[in-house]
Amino acid sequence: MARPSDVAAELRRVLEPVVTDAGLYLEDVSVSAAGRRSVVRVVVDLADGPGGVGSDLLTDVSRQVSTTLDDVDVVPGTYTLEVSTPGVTRPLTTARHYRRAEGRLVRLRTTSGALRGRVLAVDGEDVVIDTEGTRQVVALPDITSGTVEPELGRAADAAAEG
């Protein structure tokens, strides 16, 4: 039987064009055992910039992924397919993640301490953060961990405006 990591790598190769054609980025593919079946998890996201994947687009790409998996014989046995977005709890580890978080409140740990602020921009390998009115530039290699802080009141305000 093929190793789950080998199956996941082959799934990534097969699914990347499908997800890209839908205008999305293939964030992750994993395969894990769940009793006698496998669980195939496909995580998609917008390619760049702020915003989110709408439910209609997620539904469409889920159908396309499912159809593609029906057409190829990559996953041995029976499996459950889960297609989702990374969600707000995803660790920020790449410049693309920080570009996706522009305008959002983040908490960072860096080689020189911790800070909390709003992502203003990403310029190459530099993340520009507004910390209580002070603009700080943090080099991506100096960030040891980063996460978005959920802002429920801000999300409700944005929904009311839009």
C-alpha positions in Angstrom: 0.0 0.0 0.0 1.3 3.5 -0.9 2.4 5.8 2.0 0.0 8.6 2.7 2.7 11.2 2.0 3.2 9.6 -1.5 -0.5 9.7 -2.1 -0.7 13.3 -0.9 2.2 14.3 -3.2 0.4 12.7 -6.2 -2.9 14.3 -5.3 -1.2 17.7 -5.2 0.2 17.1 -8.7 -3.3 16.2 -10.0 -5.3 18.8 -8.1 -3.0 21.9 -8.4 -4.2 22.7 -12.0 -7.8 22.2 -11.0 -7.6 24.5 -8.1 -5.5 27.1 -10.0 -8.0 27.1 -12.9 -10.7 28.0 -10.3 -8.6 31.0 -9.4 -7.5 29.6 -6.0 -4.2 28.5 -4.4 -3.7 24.9 -3.3 -2.5 25.5 0.3 -2.3 21.8 1.5 -3.2 18.3 0.7 -3.1 15.5 3.3 -4.2 11.9 3.5 -4.8 10.2 6.9 -6.3 6.9 8.0 -9.7 6.9 9.6 -10.5 3.3 10.5 -10.9 1.4 7.2 -11.1 4.4 5.1 -8.9 7.4 4.4 -9.6 11.1 4.8 -8.4 13.3 2.0 -8.1 16.9 3.2 -7.6 19.6 0.6 -7.0 23.2 1.8 -7.5 26.0 -0.7 -7.1 29.8 -0.4 -7.1 32.9 -2.5 -3.8 33.2 -4.3 -2.9 36.6 -2.8 -4.2 39.7 -1.1 -6.9 40.2 1.5 -10.4 38.7 1.5 -11.8 35.3 1.7 -13.0 32.4 -0.4 -16.8 32.7 -0.9 -19.0 29.7 -0.1 -20.1 29.5 -3.7 -16.6 29.3 -5.0 -15.6 26.8 -2.3 -18.6 24.6 -3.3 -17.6 24.8 -7.0 -14.0 23.9 -6.4 -15.1 21.1 -4.1 -17.2 19.6 -6.9 -14.3 20.0 -9.3 -11.9 18.3 -6.9 -14.4 15.5 -6.3 -14.9 14.9 -10.0 -11.2 14.9 -10.7 -10.6 12.3 -7.9 -13.4 10.2 -9.4 -11.6 10.3 -12.8 -8.1 9.3 -11.4 -7.2 6.3 -9.3 -4.9 7.9 -6.8 -6.4 7.2 -3.4 -6.6 3.5 -2.6 -9.8 2.2 -1.1 -12.7 4.3 0.1 -12.1 7.8 1.4 -13.9 10.9 2.6 -13.1 14.2 0.9 -12.9 17.4 2.9 -12.2 20.7 1.0 -11.8 23.8 3.2 -10.0 27.0 3.6 -7.2 27.5 6.1 -9.3 29.5 8.6 -8.2 32.3 10.9 -6.2 30.0 13.1 -3.6 29.2 10.4 -0.1 30.1 11.4 1.3 32.9 9.2 4.6 31.4 7.8 5.1 32.9 4.3 5.0 36.3 2.7 1.8 35.2 0.9 0.1 34.5 4.3 1.0 38.0 5.4 -0.3 39.5 2.2 -3.5 37.6 2.8 -3.6 39.2 6.2 -3.3 42.8 5.1 -5.6 45.0 7.2 -5.9 42.3 9.8 -4.7 42.4 13.4 -1.8 40.0 14.1 0.3 38.8 17.0 3.9 38.2 16.2 6.8 36.7 18.0 10.1 37.8 16.6 13.8 37.2 17.4 13.7 40.5 19.4 10.4 40.1 21.2 6.6 40.1 20.7 4.4 42.6 19.0 0.7 43.1 18.1 -0.5 45.3 15.3 -2.2 45.6 12.0 -0.6 44.4 8.8 -0.3 47.4 6.5 1.7 45.8 3.6 4.3 43.2 2.6 7.3 44.5 0.7 9.4 41.6 -0.5 10.6 39.9 2.7 9.5 42.8 5.0 6.1 42.9 6.8 4.9 46.4 7.6 2.9 46.5 10.9 1.0 49.4 12.5 1.5 49.0 16.3 -0.8 51.6 18.0 0.1 54.3 15.4 3.7 53.4 15.0 4.8 51.9 11.7 7.3 49.0 12.2 9.0 47.0 9.5 9.8 43.4 10.5 11.9 41.1 8.3 10.0 37.9 7.6 13.1 35.7 8.6 13.0 37.5 12.0 9.4 36.3 12.7 9.4 33.1 14.7 5.5 32.8 14.8 2.6 34.8 13.6 -1.2 34.5 13.9 -4.2 36.6 13.0 -6.3 37.7 15.9 -10.0 37.4 15.2 -11.9 40.6 15.5 -15.6 39.8 15.8 -16.8 43.4 16.1 -14.8 44.5 13.1 -16.2 41.6 11.0 -19.7 42.6 11.9 -19.0 46.2 11.0 -17.6 45.1 7.6 -20.6 42.9 6.9 -23.0 45.8 7.7 -21.2 48.1 5.3 -21.0 45.6 2.5 
